[in-house]
Amino acid sequence: MGYLSNKKHKARVNATLKTLTVLFALFTIIGFGENSLSQTISEYRWQMYLILVAMFFYTTFHRYYLYMSLSLILVIINFFAISSSMSIFGGNPDNSTRILYGTEINNPLDIFEQAINKNSEIIAVINHNLADFELQSMVPEQYSFSHAPSGWKDGFMLSLYPVQTSGRVVLAPDTYGDFIKIKKDDLEQTFVAVNLNKLSRTAKKDALKKLSDFVSKQDNPVVVFGDFGMTAWNYDMSCFTAKNNLKVKNALFDNLRNILIPPHFYILGSEKALLNGDIIFTKLNSLSLFTRF
């Protein structure tokens, strides 16, 4: 009876591993396409990679050598698909330029307190809910306060360094990128904050084209950061970074939230740029493991 039970158990495990291997192989291949289905599957390539790693160790430990080999092949394919777009381990060191990004903020004191505690040098807030506050009088005195001519209620940026120019790039109806140009250590840099999360895929693609036009016209290094609403290995995102010689400066394991949720928050800069950042959410202010870029 024990022999039959063990045999049935192995048969079930084999069937499960076979099904998972076939599914993950299909998802891996389909995820390289450019259509909507492919891009949706590609969003979860990082989560798929983590499951495949677990599957590889399971099959190795239990000596399912065929599935061990197949899962290892899929791990390698997905690893290179991800790592070609961004690092998995180890972002930039703590002495990097520190950026703080906030969205849907309800209390300005939250982000000002975080900025001071984290020694943030560049702060950007987009799509906030601060219309009832006298914001300008609340800004810490060490920061330069910049916003669009229409006012700060749609978004603003702060800088520890004097702001040379500032403005707004319209990326889509009711969607924009705020920017400031500063000089730090004798180097002029332009910082652009974006939030493309609520746009459709087509609108995101158009927004990236407009953003690319802006970046290409700058005669100094450009840093783009915020919520891009897509993964770094997304086809449109990869084209944008490649065209503008930008690299993703944060790593996947910089934020444990990325284990469960496809990463959309990025800092993009030149190869040599040292950049580090934090995100502030109204509901996650105290969970520091989830509030890194």
N, C-alpha and C positions, 0 to 999 in steps of 0.2 A: 504493500500500500504506500509505504514511504517512497519507494522507487518510482511508482506511477505519479505520485503527487509531485515529486521533484522533476520528473520529466515534463509534466504539464506546466509547471512553473517556468522551466527553461523555454518551453515553446511559447509561452505568453511573453516572456522577456524578449525572445528573438523577434516575435511579431511586432512588439512595441518599438524595438530598436530599428527594425527594418522600415516601419512606417515613419518614424522620426527622421531617419537618414534620408529617405526619399523626399519627404516634405522639405527638410532643410536644404537639400541639394537643389530642389526646384526654386525655393525662395531665394537662395544664393544667386542662382543664374538669372531669375526674373528681376531681381533687385538691381541689375546692371542696366536695365532698359531706361528709356526716357519718358514712357507714357505714365499716366496717373497711377495705374496699378503698380507698376514697377517702383515709382517714387514712394508710394505708400508702404510697400514692403521694405524698401531701402531705409525708411525712417527707423525701423526696428532692427537694423543690421547689428548694432552694438549689443542689444539684448540677445539676439540670436547667437552672436559670437560667445557670449557668456554661457548660454545653455550648452553650446557645442563643446566648450572647454570642460564643463561639468560632465557631459556625456563621454568625452574622451577619457577622463579620469575614472569614470564608472566602468567603462568597458575594459580599460587597462587592468583595473583592480580585479574584475571578475573574469578576465581572460576571454573576452569576446573580441578576438584579434581582428576579424574582418571589419567589424563596426568601429573598432579602435582606429584602424587605418583610414577608413572612410571619414570618420569624424575629424581626424587630424588633418586630412586634406581640406575639409570644409573650414576648419579653424584657421588654417594658413591663408586660404583664399579671402575669408572675411577679415582677417587681421590686416592683410595688406590693403584691402579695399578701404578700411578705416584709417590705418596709420599713414596712408598716402595723403590723407586730408588733414589729420591732426594727430598729436601725440596721445598716447594712452596713459603713460606714466610721466609724472614730473613736469609741471608747468615752469614758469620763470621763478627765480629766487625772490625772497622777500624784499630785497633792496631795489626791486623794479619800481617803475612809476605805478602808483596805486590808483586804480579807477573804482569809483562807486556808482552803480547804476540802479535806479529805482523806477518802478512802474506801479501805477494805481496806489499811490501813497496817500494816506488819509490825514497824516499829521506831520508837518514839516520838521518838528522837533526830533522825530524818529531818524530822519536821514541826516540832519545836522549833527546829532549825537553820534551816529555811526561814523560819519565823516571824520569827526575829531578823534574818536577812539581808534580808528583804523589808520589815521594819518593820511587820509585820501587826498590826492593832489588834483584829481579831476572828478567832478561829480555831475551826473546828468539825471534828470527826472523827466519822464515822458508819460502822458496819459494819467496825470495825477488828479486828485480830488481836493485841491487846496484853494478853491475860489473864495472861500470865506475867511481866509487868513490874510493879514497884512504881511506878506512874505518878505518884502524888501527890508523891513525893519527887523526881521528875525534872523537874517543871514549872518553867520559868524563873521566878525570884522576882518579876519585874515583871508577871506575868500573874495575874489572878484565875481560879481553877479552878472550873468549875461542871459538875455532872452530875445525873442523875436520882437520887431516893432509892434506887433499886435498885442503884446503883453506876455506875462509869464504864466498865465493860467493854463496854456496848452503844453508847457514844458519850459525848462530852464537848465542852465549849466553853471557850475561854479568852478573856479580855478584858484589854486594857491599862487599862480603866477599871473602877472599882468596880461590881460587879453588884448591882443593886437587887432584882431577883427573877429566878428561873430556873425552868424546868420542862420538861415534855414533853407534846406533843400526840399522842395516838394517832390515826393516820391509817388504819391497817389492821392486821390481825393481824401482829405482828412488824415493823411499819413505823410510824415516828413522826417527829415534828419536834421537835428540841430547841430551846429558846429561852432567851434572856437579855434582860433589860431593863437598859440602862445610861443614864448621863447624860454626854453629851459636849458641851462648849461651851454649857452651860445648856440643852441640848435632850435630852429623854428619847427614847430609841429602843428598839424591840424588834427583835432579830435572830433569825430562825428558820432553822434548817438542816434540809434535807430530802434524802431519797434515795428516789425512787419508781421507780427504774430496773427493779426486778425484778417490779413489779406488772403485772397484765393491764390492758388498756385500760379495762375496766369498773371495776376496783379503783382505777386512777389517777383516774378521774372521781369516784369516791366520796371518795377521799383529798383531792382538790382542793376538794370541797364542805365537808369537815370543816375543812380549812385555811382556807377562806374564812370559815367561821363564827368561827374563832379570830381572824382578822385583823379582822373587822368589830367585834369586841368590845373591841379595843384603843383607848385614848384618846390614843395617841401614834403617831408615824410608825412603820411596820413595814417591815423589810427581810427578804425571803425569798430564800434562795439555796441552791444545791446542784444535784443531778442530778434533773431532773424527768421523765426518761425519755420526753420528747416534745419536739417543736420548738415554738418560740414561736408559730408560725402555726397550730399544731394547734387545732382548733375548741374543745376543752375548755380548753386553756391560754389561748386568746384570751378566752374567756368569763370565766375566773378573773381575769385581769389587768384586764379592763374593769370587772368588778363591783367590784373593790377599788381602782380608780384607781392601779394599779401599772404601771410602765414597765420594760421590759427595759433595764438600764443598761450591759450589755456589747454590743459590736458583733461581727458575724460575722467580720470580718477581724482581730479581736483575737487569734484563735487559728487558726493555719494548719491545725490538725486538722479544722476545719469544712469545708475544701475537699473532703475525702474522706468524712467521716462526718457524718451528720445531727447538728446541735448539740443537746445536751440539758442542758448546764450553763449556768445563768443566775443573775444577780443581779437581783432585782426590787425596785424602790423607787419613791418618789414622783417627780414630774416634776423637782423641784429638787434631789433628793438626788444628791450626788457620791460615787459608789461605784466601787471598783476591786477586782479580785480575782485570785487565783491558785489553781490546782488542784494537788494533789500526788498523783501516782500512784507506786506502788512501782517500776514499770518505766520511768517517764519522768521521773524526778527531774532528770536532766541536760539534758533537751530543753526548754529554756525557751520555744521557739516553740510548743510544744504544750501548755504548762501555764498558759495564761491562761484566764480565763473567756471 
